[in-house]
Amino acid sequence: MRAFVSMPSLPAEAADSGKKARRQQALLQLLEATGYVSVEEISDRFQVTTQTARRDIADLSATGRVRRHHGGVALATAIDVLTYRQRRIDRIEAKRRIAQRVASVVQDGAAIYLDCGTTCEAIAEALTQRSGLKIVTCNLRAASLLGDQTDFTIAVPGGFVRNADGSVFGEDAADFIRRFRFDLSIISVSGVELDGRLADDDYQEVALARVAIGISHQVMLAVDAYKFGRSGLVELGTLEGVSMLITDAAPPQELLTVLNENDVALHTC
């Protein structure tokens, strides 16, 4: 009689581990495409409980590849100190010209939301030429520059300070910003695609900028020409929601067409 020898089956723990690894890799790919995913979306998409979704988030957070947020997770895009210092140097003259033009457009006494980033730090310094401004910003370096003006009112949300650039983020930052109404939001992004889409590399910055844009009478986009035709990890919106673009050189013709179609006032300096 021929004997049959059964092959050892894969241990249940190993099978579960492989399934979890594939699920977490798929979650990372989803984050690369969207920037942020809620716990409920993870649960629905991967057919797991919300507890399992949170464990996956915790596992990936421990590797430094993602950042946990209230109700979800974002791809980690932490800026290291050396990179941010280099950004302060890169195209500094263009950023200063942009900042001066921004300051010339801003009205004394205006209520303003000022975005994060090196361009907005240059803008903060230039805004000290104005008087009576009321400014909300998540950038402590900008707030420090603006705070030297005794007739300014400066507000920052509570939260944790990002060491590289001095930005403050917390679970309640968006709710804090919603308490205000702005005459103007000054926004800077990582990329302005030629079809008019705006994108940045940090979900938290984008989330707060979206809130500010929604409660602003006007939106000013301040970027150097290097950003034209480039993209970013997280989509902010489109030029349809922008009132004016301040930059250091004329955009490509394709982008100029989009600006005209959306009645965006163009200021070059």
Backbone as CSV, one residue per row, in Angstrom:
resi,resn,N_x,N_y,N_z,CA_x,CA_y,CA_z,C_x,C_y,C_z
1,MET,0.856,-1.188,0.000,0.000,0.000,0.000,0.891,1.237,0.000
2,ARG,0.508,2.210,-0.865,1.290,3.451,-0.930,0.939,4.357,0.233
3,ALA,1.978,4.799,0.882,1.752,5.672,2.041,1.683,7.125,1.610
4,PHE,0.780,7.849,2.206,0.660,9.283,1.955,1.119,10.035,3.198
5,VAL,2.004,10.949,2.965,2.522,11.745,4.074,1.959,13.152,3.951
6,SER,1.233,13.587,4.930,0.656,14.940,4.889,1.731,15.978,5.159
7,MET,1.683,17.077,4.380,2.628,18.174,4.572,2.172,19.021,5.743
8,PRO,3.113,19.529,6.529,2.725,20.375,7.653,2.036,21.642,7.166
9,SER,0.940,21.997,7.795,0.207,23.216,7.409,0.884,24.448,7.987
10,LEU,0.677,25.576,7.317,1.243,26.838,7.782,0.586,27.224,9.096
11,PRO,1.362,27.505,10.120,0.762,27.901,11.396,-0.188,29.083,11.218
12,ALA,-1.277,29.075,11.977,-2.270,30.158,11.871,-1.646,31.510,12.150
13,GLU,-0.701,31.540,13.098,-0.067,32.822,13.439,0.696,33.388,12.251
14,ALA,1.405,32.503,11.513,2.182,32.968,10.366,1.262,33.472,9.255
15,ALA,0.148,32.765,9.036,-0.814,33.190,8.020,-1.399,34.550,8.368
16,ASP,-1.772,34.713,9.639,-2.329,35.995,10.079,-1.309,37.115,9.933
17,SER,-0.044,36.802,10.248,1.011,37.804,10.145,1.196,38.258,8.705
18,GLY,1.158,37.289,7.775,1.304,37.645,6.368,0.151,38.480,5.867
19,LYS,-1.057,38.157,6.311,-2.240,38.923,5.921,-2.162,40.349,6.449
20,LYS,-1.712,40.470,7.698,-1.577,41.804,8.297,-0.543,42.633,7.554
21,ALA,0.589,42.012,7.194,1.643,42.739,6.490,1.139,43.238,5.137
22,ARG,0.378,42.386,4.424,-0.162,42.807,3.123,-1.177,43.943,3.297
23,ARG,-1.990,43.843,4.345,-2.992,44.887,4.593,-2.311,46.222,4.921
24,GLN,-1.279,46.163,5.748,-0.587,47.397,6.125,0.155,48.005,4.937
25,GLN,0.697,47.153,4.063,1.339,47.669,2.862,0.320,48.336,1.948
26,ALA,-0.860,47.736,1.853,-1.926,48.333,1.046,-2.377,49.665,1.644
27,LEU,-2.391,49.744,2.969,-2.761,50.992,3.634,-1.737,52.081,3.334
28,LEU,-0.466,51.735,3.344,0.575,52.705,2.993,0.397,53.211,1.564
29,GLN,0.075,52.316,0.651,-0.144,52.726,-0.739,-1.339,53.657,-0.854
30,LEU,-2.381,53.372,-0.070,-3.551,54.244,-0.068,-3.193,55.630,0.471
31,LEU,-2.388,55.677,1.526,-1.961,56.956,2.095,-1.101,57.742,1.118
32,GLU,-0.281,57.058,0.338,0.541,57.750,-0.659,-0.328,58.437,-1.693
33,ALA,-1.512,57.854,-1.947,-2.415,58.436,-2.943,-3.302,59.524,-2.370
34,THR,-3.660,59.406,-1.082,-4.663,60.316,-0.511,-4.128,61.242,0.579
35,GLY,-3.030,60.850,1.237,-2.474,61.673,2.303,-3.053,61.379,3.667
36,TYR,-4.342,61.034,3.729,-5.002,60.812,5.016,-6.128,59.796,4.823
37,VAL,-6.307,58.908,5.820,-7.392,57.932,5.795,-7.973,57.848,7.206
38,SER,-9.294,57.853,7.312,-9.934,57.742,8.614,-9.969,56.284,9.067
39,VAL,-10.163,56.087,10.380,-10.270,54.733,10.933,-11.447,54.003,10.294
40,GLU,-12.576,54.703,10.126,-13.761,54.076,9.553,-13.515,53.644,8.113
41,GLU,-12.781,54.454,7.349,-12.487,54.098,5.963,-11.581,52.870,5.893
42,ILE,-10.604,52.803,6.795,-9.739,51.614,6.842,-10.563,50.376,7.144
43,SER,-11.450,50.494,8.126,-12.299,49.372,8.507,-13.155,48.899,7.339
44,ASP,-13.784,49.842,6.629,-14.651,49.488,5.498,-13.855,48.919,4.327
45,ARG,-12.744,49.544,4.036,-11.976,49.166,2.850,-11.338,47.786,2.988
46,PHE,-10.839,47.490,4.185,-10.120,46.235,4.386,-10.938,45.185,5.146
47,GLN,-12.219,45.522,5.410,-13.121,44.577,6.063,-12.554,44.057,7.385
48,VAL,-12.147,45.013,8.226,-11.636,44.682,9.557,-12.378,45.543,10.570
49,THR,-12.252,45.203,11.832,-12.877,46.000,12.880,-12.101,47.298,13.062
50,THR,-12.738,48.268,13.694,-12.040,49.526,13.956,-10.869,49.306,14.921
51,GLN,-10.988,48.298,15.807,-9.878,47.987,16.710,-8.662,47.499,15.929
52,THR,-8.907,46.647,14.920,-7.805,46.169,14.074,-7.211,47.320,13.274
53,ALA,-8.078,48.210,12.794,-7.585,49.367,12.048,-6.662,50.217,12.918
54,ARG,-7.031,50.415,14.166,-6.210,51.213,15.078,-4.887,50.501,15.392
55,ARG,-4.927,49.152,15.480,-3.686,48.417,15.713,-2.749,48.542,14.517
56,ASP,-3.305,48.501,13.313,-2.483,48.697,12.118,-1.840,50.082,12.125
57,ILE,-2.632,51.086,12.497,-2.107,52.451,12.580,-0.984,52.522,13.605
58,ALA,-1.178,51.891,14.760,-0.163,51.906,15.810,1.117,51.226,15.335
59,ASP,0.974,50.091,14.624,2.153,49.385,14.114,2.943,50.257,13.141
60,LEU,2.247,50.887,12.213,2.924,51.717,11.210,3.489,52.988,11.831
61,SER,2.779,53.523,12.830,3.285,54.709,13.520,4.596,54.409,14.232
62,ALA,4.722,53.188,14.775,5.950,52.805,15.483,7.151,52.757,14.546
63,THR,6.903,52.548,13.250,8.009,52.520,12.278,8.392,53.920,11.809
64,GLY,7.578,54.907,12.168,7.848,56.275,11.740,7.336,56.600,10.357
65,ARG,6.591,55.684,9.731,6.140,55.893,8.353,4.822,56.659,8.276
66,VAL,4.060,56.659,9.373,2.803,57.394,9.400,2.706,58.169,10.701
67,ARG,1.738,59.098,10.743,1.453,59.844,11.963,-0.007,59.632,12.327
68,ARG,-0.232,59.298,13.581,-1.602,59.118,14.056,-2.260,60.478,14.272
69,HIS,-3.530,60.555,13.927,-4.340,61.743,14.173,-5.639,61.311,14.815
70,HIS,-6.339,62.264,15.381,-7.640,61.962,15.969,-8.581,61.472,14.878
71,GLY,-8.959,60.193,14.946,-9.892,59.629,13.979,-9.275,59.077,12.721
72,GLY,-7.937,59.099,12.615,-7.345,58.581,11.391,-5.831,58.592,11.405
73,VAL,-5.257,58.560,10.205,-3.807,58.458,10.072,-3.371,59.197,8.809
74,ALA,-2.198,59.803,8.848,-1.626,60.491,7.696,-0.234,59.955,7.427
75,LEU,0.179,60.043,6.185,1.532,59.634,5.832,2.515,60.585,6.492
76,ALA,3.558,60.045,7.076,4.556,60.884,7.745,5.372,61.635,6.701
77,THR,5.402,62.940,6.833,6.197,63.767,5.927,7.011,64.756,6.751
78,ALA,7.534,64.261,7.850,8.276,65.149,8.750,9.443,65.797,8.016
79,ILE,9.619,67.090,8.243,10.707,67.834,7.620,11.886,67.841,8.575
80,ASP,13.029,67.362,8.104,14.181,67.402,8.990,14.753,68.816,9.032
81,VAL,15.477,69.109,10.090,15.970,70.463,10.335,16.871,70.943,9.210
82,LEU,17.768,70.101,8.736,18.701,70.508,7.688,17.970,70.854,6.393
83,THR,16.960,70.050,6.051,16.187,70.327,4.844,15.481,71.669,4.953
84,TYR,14.895,71.942,6.124,14.166,73.199,6.286,15.118,74.393,6.257
85,ARG,16.303,74.241,6.848,17.290,75.326,6.784,17.696,75.609,5.347
86,GLN,17.826,74.540,4.555,18.184,74.728,3.148,17.063,75.439,2.400
87,ARG,15.817,75.107,2.738,14.682,75.767,2.085,14.671,77.260,2.376
88,ARG,15.126,77.659,3.562,15.193,79.083,3.883,16.171,79.811,2.963
89,ILE,17.217,79.095,2.544,18.243,79.688,1.686,17.823,79.670,0.232
90,ASP,17.206,78.547,-0.189,16.834,78.384,-1.594,15.886,79.484,-2.045
91,ARG,16.223,80.126,-3.167,15.380,81.149,-3.798,14.948,82.227,-2.808
92,ILE,15.868,82.584,-1.905,15.529,83.524,-0.845,15.177,84.904,-1.394
93,GLU,15.884,85.355,-2.442,15.589,86.681,-2.988,14.194,86.715,-3.606
94,ALA,13.826,85.624,-4.290,12.474,85.552,-4.867,11.433,85.609,-3.759
95,LYS,11.674,84.891,-2.671,10.716,84.876,-1.560,10.597,86.251,-0.916
96,ARG,11.718,86.971,-0.829,11.671,88.314,-0.251,10.883,89.268,-1.145
97,ARG,11.055,89.143,-2.463,10.293,89.999,-3.376,8.805,89.696,-3.273
98,ILE,8.472,88.425,-3.212,7.077,88.027,-3.056,6.514,88.593,-1.753
99,ALA,7.299,88.477,-0.688,6.855,88.957,0.620,6.586,90.462,0.595
100,GLN,7.456,91.212,-0.059,7.261,92.655,-0.142,6.000,93.002,-0.922
101,ARG,5.735,92.246,-2.004,4.523,92.513,-2.768,3.277,92.163,-1.948
102,VAL,3.331,91.073,-1.215,2.215,90.707,-0.347,1.934,91.835,0.645
103,ALA,2.990,92.329,1.283,2.826,93.387,2.279,2.234,94.647,1.662
104,SER,2.545,94.900,0.395,2.016,96.097,-0.261,0.524,95.964,-0.575
105,VAL,0.052,94.719,-0.698,-1.359,94.479,-1.017,-2.226,94.445,0.242
106,VAL,-1.663,93.947,1.338,-2.418,93.797,2.581,-2.814,95.162,3.143
107,GLN,-4.044,95.261,3.592,-4.546,96.506,4.171,-4.277,96.547,5.674
108,ASP,-3.944,97.721,6.192,-3.785,97.885,7.637,-5.081,97.478,8.343
109,GLY,-4.923,96.807,9.482,-6.073,96.405,10.272,-6.749,95.122,9.812
110,ALA,-6.223,94.468,8.773,-6.874,93.282,8.229,-6.751,92.093,9.177
111,ALA,-7.738,91.190,9.098,-7.693,89.915,9.813,-7.182,88.863,8.841
112,ILE,-6.108,88.177,9.219,-5.370,87.331,8.267,-5.078,85.961,8.853
113,TYR,-5.196,84.938,8.005,-4.624,83.626,8.327,-3.332,83.509,7.533
114,LEU,-2.232,83.180,8.223,-0.935,83.034,7.575,-0.497,81.584,7.665
115,ASP,-0.245,80.993,6.519,0.119,79.581,6.394,1.534,79.318,6.919
116,CYS,1.926,78.041,6.920,3.274,77.635,7.319,4.231,77.710,6.135
117,GLY,5.527,77.505,6.394,6.517,77.428,5.324,7.459,78.611,5.295
118,THR,8.552,78.446,4.540,9.597,79.469,4.497,9.136,80.735,3.786
119,THR,8.295,80.596,2.758,7.770,81.786,2.085,6.916,82.607,3.050
120,CYS,6.115,81.924,3.846,5.255,82.635,4.806,6.063,83.243,5.943
121,GLU,7.214,82.658,6.276,8.090,83.310,7.257,8.617,84.630,6.704
122,ALA,8.999,84.631,5.422,9.451,85.880,4.792,8.311,86.894,4.755
123,ILE,7.106,86.424,4.497,5.933,87.304,4.473,5.678,87.896,5.853
124,ALA,5.835,87.082,6.888,5.635,87.580,8.261,6.560,88.756,8.539
125,GLU,7.814,88.632,8.130,8.769,89.726,8.353,8.353,90.977,7.593
126,ALA,7.885,90.796,6.352,7.473,91.947,5.549,6.203,92.597,6.102
127,LEU,5.329,91.823,6.693,4.068,92.362,7.214,4.271,93.296,8.402
128,THR,5.459,93.292,8.983,5.717,94.214,10.095,5.710,95.667,9.626
129,GLN,5.698,95.891,8.309,5.579,97.252,7.770,4.148,97.795,7.929
130,ARG,3.175,96.894,8.093,1.788,97.294,8.201,1.459,97.621,9.651
131,SER,0.235,98.012,9.906,-0.165,98.323,11.276,-1.534,97.724,11.581
132,GLY,-1.732,97.402,12.856,-3.030,96.959,13.340,-3.518,95.628,12.801
133,LEU,-2.622,94.773,12.315,-3.061,93.492,11.763,-3.493,92.528,12.869
134,LYS,-4.434,91.677,12.526,-4.894,90.603,13.418,-4.605,89.293,12.689
135,ILE,-3.654,88.522,13.197,-3.128,87.382,12.445,-3.239,86.088,13.253
136,VAL,-3.736,85.050,12.601,-3.741,83.697,13.146,-2.760,82.877,12.328
137,THR,-1.843,82.185,12.987,-0.856,81.358,12.288,-0.470,80.167,13.145
138,CYS,-0.061,79.092,12.497,0.446,77.912,13.208,1.967,77.917,13.254
139,ASN,2.575,78.942,12.696,4.028,79.021,12.611,4.560,79.911,13.728
140,LEU,5.225,79.306,14.710,5.724,80.073,15.848,6.808,81.059,15.450
141,ARG,7.612,80.713,14.460,8.648,81.658,14.012,8.002,82.902,13.403
142,ALA,6.962,82.694,12.621,6.233,83.834,12.071,5.584,84.633,13.182
143,ALA,4.982,83.941,14.141,4.328,84.625,15.259,5.320,85.446,16.058
144,SER,6.539,84.914,16.215,7.564,85.646,16.961,7.966,86.931,16.238
145,LEU,8.118,86.848,14.921,8.455,88.040,14.139,7.340,89.085,14.227
146,LEU,6.116,88.616,14.093,4.965,89.520,14.112,4.699,90.086,15.499
147,GLY,5.072,89.305,16.518,4.809,89.718,17.887,5.589,90.933,18.330
148,ASP,6.621,91.301,17.570,7.396,92.503,17.910,6.600,93.780,17.645
149,GLN,5.533,93.664,16.852,4.703,94.829,16.557,3.645,94.963,17.656
150,THR,3.749,95.991,18.436,2.887,96.117,19.617,1.421,96.375,19.271
151,ASP,1.150,96.802,18.035,-0.249,97.053,17.666,-0.856,95.885,16.890
152,PHE,-0.146,94.761,16.810,-0.674,93.564,16.168,-1.360,92.684,17.211
153,THR,-2.350,91.917,16.757,-2.945,90.860,17.575,-2.588,89.536,16.928
154,ILE,-1.897,88.668,17.667,-1.415,87.401,17.127,-2.046,86.255,17.905
155,ALA,-2.562,85.272,17.185,-3.153,84.091,17.820,-2.553,82.833,17.203
156,VAL,-2.229,81.856,18.054,-1.731,80.560,17.596,-2.524,79.465,18.313
157,PRO,-2.779,78.341,17.629,-3.489,77.242,18.290,-2.567,76.504,19.243
158,GLY,-3.156,75.727,20.148,-2.367,74.893,21.035,-2.013,73.578,20.353
159,GLY,-0.984,72.922,20.861,-0.603,71.632,20.294,0.869,71.355,20.476
160,PHE,1.405,70.475,19.628,2.804,70.097,19.689,3.599,70.867,18.640
161,VAL,4.812,71.271,18.997,5.660,72.047,18.102,6.500,71.102,17.252
162,ARG,6.451,71.282,15.933,7.304,70.526,15.027,8.686,71.178,15.036
163,ASN,9.669,70.434,15.493,10.983,71.013,15.756,11.629,71.638,14.525
164,ALA,11.440,71.033,13.364,12.150,71.495,12.171,11.800,72.927,11.803
165,ASP,10.497,73.276,11.870,10.090,74.594,11.386,9.298,75.416,12.394
166,GLY,9.081,74.864,13.596,8.381,75.640,14.605,6.886,75.747,14.399
167,SER,6.315,74.864,13.575,4.868,74.869,13.378,4.178,74.120,14.511
168,VAL,2.967,74.557,14.848,2.211,73.961,15.953,0.995,73.236,15.389
169,PHE,0.843,71.964,15.765,-0.308,71.189,15.328,-0.896,70.452,16.513
170,GLY,-2.217,70.412,16.579,-2.911,69.702,17.645,-4.274,69.269,17.161
171,GLU,-4.905,68.379,17.906,-6.196,67.834,17.505,-7.267,68.912,17.393
172,ASP,-7.138,69.985,18.179,-8.168,71.024,18.205,-7.812,72.251,17.362
173,ALA,-6.724,72.153,16.580,-6.268,73.326,15.818,-7.316,73.791,14.816
174,ALA,-7.945,72.854,14.134,-8.956,73.245,13.143,-10.139,73.939,13.809
175,ASP,-10.579,73.422,14.960,-11.684,74.057,15.684,-11.301,75.456,16.162
176,PHE,-10.049,75.625,16.553,-9.559,76.937,16.968,-9.673,77.934,15.814
177,ILE,-9.244,77.527,14.627,-9.262,78.420,13.474,-10.692,78.759,13.064
178,ARG,-11.603,77.807,13.223,-13.006,78.054,12.838,-13.676,79.154,13.666
179,ARG,-13.083,79.526,14.783,-13.661,80.587,15.607,-13.503,81.969,14.973
180,PHE,-12.649,82.075,13.958,-12.320,83.370,13.366,-12.994,83.541,12.005
181,ARG,-12.992,84.779,11.533,-13.359,85.110,10.165,-12.257,86.005,9.625
182,PHE,-11.751,85.662,8.437,-10.575,86.356,7.907,-10.924,87.207,6.695
183,ASP,-10.317,88.377,6.650,-10.376,89.166,5.417,-9.554,88.483,4.334
184,LEU,-8.469,87.844,4.761,-7.519,87.286,3.798,-6.806,86.077,4.389
185,SER,-6.710,85.004,3.607,-5.830,83.887,3.933,-4.633,83.932,2.984
186,ILE,-3.439,83.876,3.539,-2.216,83.853,2.738,-1.676,82.430,2.785
187,ILE,-1.700,81.769,1.632,-1.378,80.351,1.529,-0.153,80.158,0.634
188,SER,0.699,79.205,1.005,1.804,78.799,0.136,1.777,77.280,0.036
189,VAL,2.162,76.734,-1.123,2.058,75.291,-1.346,3.348,74.751,-1.953
190,SER,3.449,73.419,-1.988,4.617,72.765,-2.580,4.550,72.743,-4.096
191,GLY,3.333,72.748,-4.647,3.215,72.681,-6.092,1.922,73.258,-6.615
192,VAL,2.017,73.873,-7.800,0.848,74.367,-8.530,0.869,73.653,-9.877
193,GLU,0.012,72.659,-10.033,0.004,71.903,-11.271,-0.559,72.763,-12.395
194,LEU,-0.198,72.420,-13.635,-0.556,73.265,-14.762,-2.050,73.293,-15.041
195,ASP,-2.805,72.341,-14.453,-4.260,72.378,-14.604,-4.936,73.149,-13.481
196,GLY,-4.105,73.765,-12.599,-4.656,74.611,-11.544,-4.833,73.941,-10.206
197,ARG,-4.474,72.674,-10.081,-4.583,71.999,-8.789,-3.434,72.407,-7.878
198,LEU,-3.747,72.553,-6.587,-2.778,72.974,-5.584,-2.519,71.814,-4.636
199,ALA,-1.249,71.594,-4.288,-0.923,70.475,-3.404,0.237,70.840,-2.494
200,ASP,0.236,70.210,-1.323,1.327,70.387,-0.361,1.755,69.018,0.132
201,ASP,2.794,68.990,0.959,3.364,67.713,1.384,2.975,67.304,2.795
202,ASP,2.167,68.093,3.464,1.817,67.780,4.840,0.309,67.852,5.020
203,TYR,-0.298,66.746,5.442,-1.752,66.703,5.588,-2.245,67.712,6.622
204,GLN,-1.525,67.850,7.731,-1.988,68.754,8.786,-2.031,70.203,8.301
205,GLU,-0.993,70.622,7.574,-0.981,71.986,7.042,-2.141,72.190,6.072
206,VAL,-2.350,71.196,5.202,-3.430,71.297,4.220,-4.786,71.351,4.908
207,ALA,-4.985,70.526,5.937,-6.264,70.492,6.637,-6.592,71.847,7.244
208,LEU,-5.602,72.506,7.836,-5.842,73.815,8.443,-6.041,74.890,7.379
209,ALA,-5.280,74.803,6.289,-5.440,75.776,5.209,-6.842,75.691,4.605
210,ARG,-7.357,74.471,4.458,-8.721,74.310,3.922,-9.744,75.011,4.804
211,VAL,-9.593,74.852,6.122,-10.519,75.507,7.053,-10.443,77.019,6.888
212,ALA,-9.216,77.545,6.867,-9.028,78.991,6.759,-9.593,79.535,5.456
213,ILE,-9.364,78.826,4.365,-9.869,79.267,3.059,-11.393,79.361,3.084
214,GLY,-12.015,78.407,3.758,-13.471,78.375,3.806,-14.103,79.518,4.572
215,ILE,-13.315,80.208,5.406,-13.870,81.303,6.210,-13.155,82.624,5.913
216,SER,-12.605,82.731,4.696,-11.883,83.936,4.286,-12.607,84.652,3.157
217,HIS,-12.607,85.965,3.224,-13.208,86.762,2.155,-12.379,86.661,0.881
218,GLN,-11.048,86.657,1.030,-10.150,86.508,-0.108,-9.049,85.514,0.232
219,VAL,-8.503,84.873,-0.813,-7.399,83.927,-0.644,-6.253,84.353,-1.536
220,MET,-5.086,84.538,-0.932,-3.885,84.911,-1.665,-2.927,83.714,-1.692
221,LEU,-2.527,83.309,-2.882,-1.534,82.246,-3.046,-0.192,82.896,-3.316
222,ALA,0.789,82.623,-2.462,2.120,83.225,-2.590,3.148,82.114,-2.806
223,VAL,3.650,81.985,-4.024,4.616,80.931,-4.351,5.634,81.471,-5.349
224,ASP,6.860,80.926,-5.293,7.843,81.285,-6.310,7.630,80.421,-7.550
225,ALA,8.172,80.857,-8.672,7.907,80.222,-9.963,8.410,78.783,-10.033
226,TYR,9.320,78.412,-9.158,9.811,77.032,-9.102,8.678,76.044,-8.841
227,LYS,7.606,76.496,-8.199,6.498,75.609,-7.821,5.557,75.311,-9.001
228,PHE,5.658,76.074,-10.088,4.751,75.856,-11.217,5.074,74.540,-11.920
229,GLY,4.034,73.757,-12.158,4.224,72.472,-12.812,4.623,71.359,-11.869
230,ARG,4.784,71.692,-10.602,5.129,70.681,-9.606,3.877,70.258,-8.839
231,SER,3.989,69.169,-8.075,2.858,68.677,-7.308,3.272,68.468,-5.861
232,GLY,2.402,67.874,-5.085,2.678,67.573,-3.690,1.894,66.343,-3.293
233,LEU,2.108,65.893,-2.096,1.502,64.648,-1.632,-0.001,64.782,-1.383
234,VAL,-0.429,65.931,-0.868,-1.820,66.107,-0.440,-2.457,67.256,-1.218
235,GLU,-3.578,66.982,-1.859,-4.245,68.021,-2.643,-4.987,68.997,-1.737
236,LEU,-4.757,70.280,-1.966,-5.415,71.333,-1.190,-6.703,71.785,-1.842
237,GLY,-6.692,71.915,-3.145,-7.845,72.425,-3.873,-7.407,72.851,-5.257
238,THR,-8.075,73.851,-5.803,-7.734,74.352,-7.128,-7.668,75.870,-7.107
239,LEU,-7.224,76.437,-8.211,-7.151,77.891,-8.324,-8.534,78.542,-8.335
240,GLU,-9.569,77.736,-8.468,-10.925,78.271,-8.464,-11.229,79.005,-7.162
241,GLY,-10.599,78.581,-6.060,-10.849,79.223,-4.778,-9.871,80.317,-4.424
242,VAL,-8.996,80.707,-5.369,-7.949,81.694,-5.095,-8.327,83.044,-5.700
243,SER,-8.111,84.107,-4.939,-8.420,85.461,-5.413,-7.252,86.064,-6.183
244,MET,-6.031,85.841,-5.684,-4.860,86.419,-6.333,-3.652,85.515,-6.150
245,LEU,-2.750,85.560,-7.129,-1.493,84.818,-7.099,-0.356,85.821,-7.126
246,ILE,0.539,85.723,-6.151,1.718,86.583,-6.115,2.940,85.699,-6.285
247,THR,3.742,85.991,-7.307,4.893,85.170,-7.641,5.999,86.044,-8.221
248,ASP,7.155,85.417,-8.477,8.306,86.195,-8.918,8.516,86.164,-10.426
249,ALA,7.768,85.354,-11.159,7.924,85.272,-12.610,6.611,84.808,-13.217
250,ALA,6.422,85.110,-14.496,5.173,84.744,-15.167,5.030,83.230,-15.237
251,PRO,3.845,82.711,-14.953,3.605,81.272,-15.056,3.608,80.817,-16.515
252,PRO,3.723,79.501,-16.746,3.597,78.972,-18.110,2.231,79.308,-18.706
253,GLN,2.160,79.338,-20.040,0.928,79.741,-20.717,-0.255,78.880,-20.305
254,GLU,-0.046,77.576,-20.150,-1.137,76.685,-19.759,-1.734,77.101,-18.420
255,LEU,-0.866,77.485,-17.488,-1.338,77.918,-16.177,-1.959,79.309,-16.260
256,LEU,-1.424,80.163,-17.104,-2.015,81.495,-17.302,-3.464,81.389,-17.774
257,THR,-3.720,80.425,-18.639,-5.083,80.203,-19.125,-6.021,79.847,-17.984
258,VAL,-5.551,78.974,-17.088,-6.374,78.574,-15.941,-6.612,79.760,-15.016
259,LEU,-5.586,80.583,-14.826,-5.735,81.773,-13.985,-6.810,82.696,-14.558
260,ASN,-6.766,82.911,-15.858,-7.756,83.788,-16.498,-9.154,83.202,-16.412
261,GLU,-9.272,81.885,-16.599,-10.587,81.245,-16.543,-11.223,81.364,-15.162
262,ASN,-10.384,81.451,-14.131,-10.891,81.513,-12.760,-10.812,82.914,-12.156
263,ASP,-10.517,83.919,-13.003,-10.468,85.322,-12.570,-9.505,85.527,-11.386
264,VAL,-8.369,84.856,-11.448,-7.335,85.022,-10.414,-6.431,86.186,-10.813
265,ALA,-6.340,87.193,-9.970,-5.472,88.340,-10.260,-4.004,87.915,-10.089
266,LEU,-3.193,88.208,-11.091,-1.789,87.807,-11.091,-0.901,89.009,-10.770
267,HIS,-0.036,88.856,-9.748,0.948,89.883,-9.400,2.330,89.251,-9.533
268,THR,3.179,89.800,-10.382,4.548,89.315,-10.490,5.487,90.396,-9.975
269,CYS,6.601,89.972,-9.421,7.513,90.946,-8.831,8.962,90.550,-9.117
